[in-house]
Amino acid sequence: MADNDNSVLIAIIENFSIEVTNEGKRDYIIEATPLGLIRDGKFIRGGDTIAIPPKKVEPATKADIEKIYNESIDIPEQFVFSTLSSNKDIKIPVDGNKFFNKHISVIGSTGSGKSHTVATIIQKAVNAKDGQFSLNNSHIIIFDIHSEYKASFPDANVINIDNLILPYWLLNNEELEEILLDTGERDNYNQSSIFRTLVTENKKKHNPTNEKIFYDTPVFFDINEIVYAINNYKNETENAKCSGRFMINDGTYNLLPDGKTNESLGIKLTNEQRISKYFEEEYTFFPTKAQSITKGDYADGTLDKFSIRLQSKVSDKRLDFLFGKKSKIRSFEETLQKLMGFCTGDFRNVTVIDLSGIPFEVLSITVSLISRMIFEYGYYYKRLRCKKNPKEKINNDVPILLVYEEAHKYVPRSELTKYRASQKAIERIAKEGRKYGVTLLLASQRPSEISETIFSQCSNFIAMRLTNPNDQGYVKKLLPDTLGNLIDKLPSLRAGEALLIGEAVILPSVVQIDECELPPSSSDIPYWDLWKEEWRIINLSEIKDEWYE
């Protein structure tokens, strides 16, 4: 809509009608939502100070629309992965810095093209270069819960259950207790207290040169020695008449003159000596005896259930990536290098962490540990850079994007204890991560089920077809009142179409996502075509072998 001052108001038509007066005159009425002004050849977001009635009203030309999008962002900052849905010739750029240094959310129902969109964004980010070199400086870690993204990134650093090594000693206190103690046990003072004491003391034993060792310090401790100690505490007996003498039957007792052994005296141990000895092996103790041998402080049955649970977890072959032999020798540096694709001579932009083989009961812990390690990498790297150069303005020159596929699976809006560790780790990244060069991309088909703390921190949204009213309402809260009716389009969007909203794009727009070079292995199965073919024989024995492997 043009006026006499060479200003053009750009607006979205909401409704169009024709009114006929009694005299037969036709009035054409357009109801439109103003978006901004083109003044002196430049688009300015907002403002509706145009003369009424306007001099001229006409459909925006392709040149007008391109001016809105292309001239609003400087070319070096432009990142393009979509076109305008109503005109495929018009590319829709986003500000690459504002897109990646703020958190991103990709939401859409099954079959809307969500995985393809994530793959397109990452492929284009990895291929962008400001010079002639093989690898750019992009660093992306994908938590792949359905094993889809290996097909999209054949050169990626792929980590799965076969080569994943996450040392248990890197788990923090909450993660350790979540995996090794159930809810009731954590509320049991004896169990949580003795476990914390033993872990702390074992860390001190194996790290004698480190003066500052706490329960939460990420240094090596031997989980098998903790098992020994718990079993010894569980079974110990003590001299009833001489406190501090423990009735260990290790075959070292001498015969007294009357031919009896001196087991009734026991072994005198201070508390420190007792803990140190209990780490060495699992001992047998002399049984209780009236008025001479009593049960130890922790041998009242309160550790029995915990002891069984601890041994079963440590010996569980499915958890070998956490508690196996390799986890004891894998260093902190090697763990971080593998997660970030920094292995010597084998640098990779994309790391795909295939979670499909991870036992469900430790899925949250696995995500929590990796997320927390990456966040703390950003935190301490910033500290190091600022220490070397107090005037440093870029906190992290190797920023990382964490991609959480099906995010509602491990950061749901839930109070259940099993999600506590992953919620805490990812919520911390959502609230503080961008200051340290660690940002999130959340992909989910159920945005209303994602932790509100995390979802509310996202600044850029790619909303694809959503049919659930609760999810639509969740997205509607993100839009200004004047654009809320765009949500009405969500149920009718085609596969690959999306509503692009956020700080990185000049206007909320309905776009068509570009096709990815290599699609993820999440394509729909052609049921009808397959059903019409001849009956096929499947080898159930082979499937069983793969199942049991």
N, C-alpha and C positions, 0 to 999 in steps of 0.2 A: 504494500500500500504506500504510494508515493505522495508527498506533499510539495508545496511550492519552494521549500528550502533544500531541495535535492537530498532529502532524507527518505529512506525506504524502511518501512516497518515490516519485518518478517514475522509471520504468525502461522500457527497450525490451525487449519480449519476443523472446527469441532462439529458444526452443523450448518446446513445450507437449506434455505427455504425461499418460497416465492409467495408473496401476498398480493392478492388482487383487490383493488379498492372498488367501491361502488361505481366509480366512473369507468372501470375497466382498466385502470392503470396498474401495471405490474411493478412491485417493489421487490428487489432481490436482496435478501438478508443473509449475511454471513456472520456466524458466531465463531470467533477465533481466539486462540490463546497467544498473546504476543511473546516472542522469543528474544528479539533484540533489534537493533537498528543497523543498517548499512549507511554510514555517513562518510563522505569523502573517500569512498571505495574501500572502507574498512568496516568489518562487522564488530559491533559492540554488544555484548550480552546484556539483556535487560533493557528497560526503558520503553515507554509507550507514548512519548510526548509528540505524537504526530497530529497534524491539523485534522480536525473532524468538521465536515466530511473530507475525506482525502481526495486528491486530484485524480488518482488513478488506482484501480485495484486489478491485479492480474496474477496468474500463477507464477511462482518463482521459476526463473530460468535455470538451466543447468549451471550456467556461469555464476549466478547468484548463490546457488547451493554450494558450489565448489569454493566460492569465496568465503563462505561461512566456515567451512571445515578446514580447508588447506591453509588459509591465511591466518588462522587463529593460533597456529602452532608453528614455530620456526622449523624449517626443514630438518636440521640436524637432530632435533628432539622428537621428530615424528616416528611413531612405531605403528605400522599398518598391518592389520590381520583381518579386515572386513571391508565390505562395501555397503552402500546404502541399499536397503532391501527393495525400495521402490525404483531404484535406478542403479543397476550393477556397474555402470561406468564411473560412478562417483565413489572414490575410496574414502574411507573414514579413518583418519589418523587419530591416535591418542598421543598424549605427551608421554614419551617412554619413561622419563624420570618419575613423573607423578604416578604413572601406572605401576611401576615395579617397586618404587620405594615406599609405597603405601600397600596395605593388604588388599587382596583381590578375592572376590567370591564368584564362582561359576555355578549357577544353580539351574536345574531343569529336570523334568520327569524322565524316566527311562525311555530311550529312543529319541530324545530331543536333539542329540548331537553333542552332549556335554563332554565326553571323552575326546571326541574329534576336535572340539574347541580347545581343550587343554593342550592336546598334541600340536595343533596349529600354532598356538601362542609360543610354546617352548621351541618348536622347530625354527620359527622365524627369529626368535631371540638368539638362539645358538648360531644361526647363520649370519647375523648382522656383524659387519666388520668396518672399522675405520681405517683399514690398511690392508696390506698384502701379508697375511699370516694364516696358518692353518687353523688355530684355535683362538676364538675370542676369549674374553675374560668372564664369560657367564658361568655361573655355578648353580645348578638346579638339582635338588634331591626330591624324587617322587616316591611317596608312600603308596605303593601299588597293591591294593587289597585283592584285586581280581586277576592279577598277572596279565594285564592288557598292554602295557606300554613297552615291553621288549620289542614288539613288532614295529613300533614307531621310532625306536631309537636303537638300531642294531649295533651302533658303536658305543652304546652307553656302558658305564660301569654297573653291571648287574649283580646285585647281592640278593641271594635267596637262602633258604634253609640249609642248602648244601655247603655254602661258603661263608655264611654269616658267623662272625665271632664277636660277641659282645661280652666282655669280661664282667662277671658278676660283681667284682670289686669296684666297678665304676657306678653301680647303683647307689643312689642316695638312701637316707634312712627310710623315707616313706616307701620307696620302690622296693627296698629289701624286705621290709615288714609286710608289704602288700602281697609279695609273692611267697614268702616263707611263713607268715602267720596269718591265720584267718581272722575274721572280725572279732570273734570271741576271745581269741588268744591275745590280740593286741590290747584288749581291755584287761588282760590278766597281768597284774604287776610283776609276778615272779618271772613269767615267760619273757615279757618285753624287756624287763630290767636286766636279767641275766644275759639275754641275747646282745643287748647294747654293750654291756660290760665286756663280754667275750670278744666281740668284733673290735672294739676299741683297743683292747689289750693285744689282740693278735696283730693288728696293724702296727702297733708299737714294736712288737717282737720282730716283724719282718722289715721294718723301716727304722732301724736304730739311729740312723744319722739325721732323721727328721725330728726336730725338737717339738714341732707343733702338730700333734696327731690328735684328731677328734673322731668321734663316731662317723661323721659325715665326710671326713677327708678322703678324696678319691685316690687312695693308694692300695697296694696289694695286701690282701689277707688270705689265708688258706681256709676255704670253706670246710674242707675235710677235718681240719683241726678243730673247727667249731663243733662239728658233729661229734667228734671224740669227747670234747669237753661237756657238751650237753648230756651225752649218755653217761658220762662219769658223775656229773651232778645228780642225774636222775637215779643212779644206782648206789651212790656213796653211803657208807656207814661210818660212824664216828665212835670213838672211845667215850662211853657214858661218864666215866669218872675223870677224864682228862680232856678237856675241850681243846680242839686244834690238832688232835691225833686221829688221822683218818685211816680206816681199816682196809687198806689196799692189799690185796693178796697177789703180790708179784713174785713169790717164791724166794724172797731174800731173807726170810726170818731164820734165826739161829735157834738151836735147841737149848732150852734152859736145863739146869742140873737135874730137875725131876723128869726130864724127857719130854716136856711140853714145849710147844713153840711159843715165841713171845708175841704172837699176833694180838694178844689182848692189850698190848701197849699201843700198837698202831704207829703210823709215821707222823711225826710232828712237822707241820707245814704252816708257814704264814699264808695269808690270803694270796699274796703275789706268787709264792712258791706253788701253792695249790693250783692256781690257774695255769701256771707255766707247765706243771707236771701233767695236768689234765689235757693239755694240747698234744702231748707226745703220742698217746695211744689210748685205746679204750681198755680200761682195766676191769678186773673182777674184784669184788669186795667181799669180805667175810660177812656172812649173814648176821642179822640182828640176834642178840642173845640177852635174855632177861638180866637186867641190872648191870650189864657190862658193855653191850654194843647196841647203839641206837641208830636210827635213820639220820642221814644228813639233812641239812637245812632245806634242800630242794628235792629230797627224795620222798615227798608226800603225795606223789601222783600228779602234781600240777604240770610237770614237764613231760609226762608220758605221751600225750597226744601231739605236742609240739615236736618231740623227738622223732616220732614216726613220720610226721609230715615233712620235717626237715630232711630226713634220710631219703624219703621217696622222691622229693623234688631234686635233690642233688644227684641221685642215681637214675633219674628219668632220662632215657636216651633221647626223647623228643626235645629235652632242654639242654642237649649237649652243647649247643651254641652259647649257652650262658654258663654252665657249670662244668663243661668238659675240660680235658687236659689242655687243649689249645687256648682256652680262655685264661689259663694260669700264666701262660708264657707270652700272650699277646700284650704288647706295650700300649701305653696311652697314645703315643704318637702314631703307631701303626693302625690303631683303631680309628683315629680321626682321619688319617690319610686315606684309608679305605672308604670311609663314609663320604669324604669330600672329593674323591676322584683325584687325589694328589699322589698316588703311588708312583715311585721313582720310575721315570721312563715310560709311564703309561697314564698320562693325564687325560681326563675325560670331563667334558662340560656337564654331562647329565649322569646322575647316579639313580638307578631304579632299584628301590628296595622292595622286592617281591615278598609281600606279607602273606601270600596265599598258603604257604606251608607252615606258618607259625601257629603253634597251638593257641586256641582262642583264649585260654585262661591267662596267657602271658602276652597277648597282643597289645594290650594297653601299656604294659611295662616296657615292651620293646619300642613302641612309638615314643613313650615318655623319655626313655634314656637317650635315644638318638636325638630327639628334639632338644632336650636339655643340654646335651653336649654341643650341639651346633650353636645354641644361644650363648652358652658360656664361652665358646670360641670367639664369637663376636664381641662379647663383653671384655674379655681379657686382651683381645687384639687391639681394641680401642684404647685400653689402658696403656698397653705397650707403645702404641703409636704416639699417644699424647705425652708419655714419659720421655720418649726420644725427641719429640718436637712439641713443646707446649703450645705452639701456634698452629698446630695441625688442625685443619678445618674439615677434612674428610675422615670420618671416624673409622671407616673400613673400606680399603681399596680392593677387597675381594668379597663383595657382598654375595649373599646366598638367598635363593628363593626356595622355600619348602612347600611342596605341593602335596596336599592331603586329599587323596581320592576317596570318595564316600566318607567325608569327614564326620558325618553323624554317627558312624560306627564306633569311633573312639573318643570323640568329644561331644557326646550328646548332652542335652539339657536334662541331666539326671543327677540324683544325689547318691547313687549306688557307689559303694566303696571301690569296686573294681575299676571305675573310671577316674578315680581321684587323682592318680599320678599323672595320667596323660592330660587331663583337664588343667591341672596346675601348670604343667610344663608349657602347653600350647597357649593358655591364657596369658602367661608371662610374656611369651613372644608377641602375642597380639597387642599387649599393652605397652611393652618396652622395646620390642625387637628392632623396629625401624631405626632407633637411635644407635644401634650397634651393627647395622647392615644385615639384619636377618628379617625377611618378610615372609608372609604366608599367601598361598593360593588355596582356598578351600573350594572343593568341588563336591556338590551334594545334590541328591534328588529330593531331600526333605529339609529345606532351610529352617522350618519351624521347629525342628528337633535338634538343631545345633545350639550349643551353649551361647546364650545371649551375650555374655561377656566377650566372646570371641567374634561373633557375627557383627556386633555393633561397632567393632574396631575396623571393619573393612571400609575402604574409601572408594573402591571401584567394583561395579557389579555387572556381570553378564548374565542376565536373566533370560533363560530359554523357556520353552513351552512348559507351563505349570498348570496342572488341572486340579490340584487340591486347593480348596478355598482357604484353608489355614495358611498354606504356603504363599498363596497370592496376597493375602492380607499382610503377611510378614514383609513381603517385598514392597507393598503399597506404602508402608510406613517410611520407606527410604526416600520417597519422591515428594517434591513440593506439592502442595494442594492443587496448584494449577495444572500439574502434569499427572495427577493421580489416575486419570482416566486411561492413561497408557496401559495400565494393568489389565484393562479389559481385553487387550490384544493377546495376553499371555496364553490363554487356552487355545488360541487359533494359530499360533506361530507354527510355521513349517519346520521340519528338521533342519538344523543349521542356522535358523533365524534366531535373533536374540535382541533383547532390549539392553542397550549399552548405556550405563549410567555411571556417573562418578566425577571425581576431580580431574581425571585425565582427559576427558572428552568435553568439547565445548558445549554440546547440547545432548540431552538424553535422546537417543536415536534407535530406531528399529533397523538392525543391520543383518547382513548375510555374512556369516563367518566363512573365510576362505577355506578351500579344501586343503587338508594336510597332505604333505608329500607322501608319507607312509602312515596309513590309518592304524589306530590301535586295534587289537584283536577283540573288539567288542561289537562287531557287526551283528545285526539280527540274523538268526538262523532262518533260512527259507523253508519253513515247515511244509507249505503246500507243495512246493516243487519236490521236496524230498519224499513226502508221503506218496506221491504219485509214481515214484520209482519202484523197481522190483525189491522185494523183501531182502534185507541184508542180515548176514550172520555176524554176530559180535563175539569176540573171545573173552568170556567172563573170567577165565583164569588169568589172562594177562592184566585185566583190570584189577583183579584181586591182588596180584603181585605188586602193582603200582600203588594200590590202596594201602597195603601193609608195609611198603618199603620205608 
